[in-house]
Structures are given as structure tokens and as C-alpha cells.
Amino acid sequence: MQNVTEAILVAKLVFQPAEKHQRVEKEALMSELKMLTHVGHHANIVNLLGACTDPGTFTTANDTHT
């Protein structure tokens, strides 16, 4: 029998920013992405596992520490 580790992940999505509030959400997500890449791994902060910044959809995946 293998040991299995379960993890809960959080994904944040912002779709193509057509409306003003969507552009603000995209800018906030990009700012968070920059901050998390500079901070790196830290026990008191959710860890960035990955991000997709393709035009049209912006996504981050974070570890929840549970």
C-alpha cells in the first residue's frame, strides 16, 4: 500500500477583461502573482503552485496549507 498525500488547492480565474471591474480584478491578480513569486515559499503564506497568464484567461493555483 502506498502513502497518499491529499492536498486542497485554490484556483483563481479572471476571464477576458471586457468590463472595468474585470480589468481591476486582472490587475489585482497580476499584482498578487508578482508578490507571491518574490516571497517564495513561506510557512505563513499560501504557496503559489503555478499560474497561467495566456491572453483571455488568467489563473493561479495555490496551496491552502490544510
C-alpha positions, 0 to 999 in steps of 0.5 A: 500500500502506498502513502497518499498525500491529499492536498486542497488547492485554490484556483483563481480565474479572471476571464477576458477583461471586457468590463472595468471591474474585470480589468481591476480584478486582472490587475489585482491578480497580476499584482498578487502573482508578482508578490507571491513569486518574490516571497517564495515559499513561506510557512505563513503564506499560501504557496503559489503552485503555478499560474497561467497568464495566456491572453483571455484567461488568467489563473493561479493555483495555490496551496491552502496549507490544510 
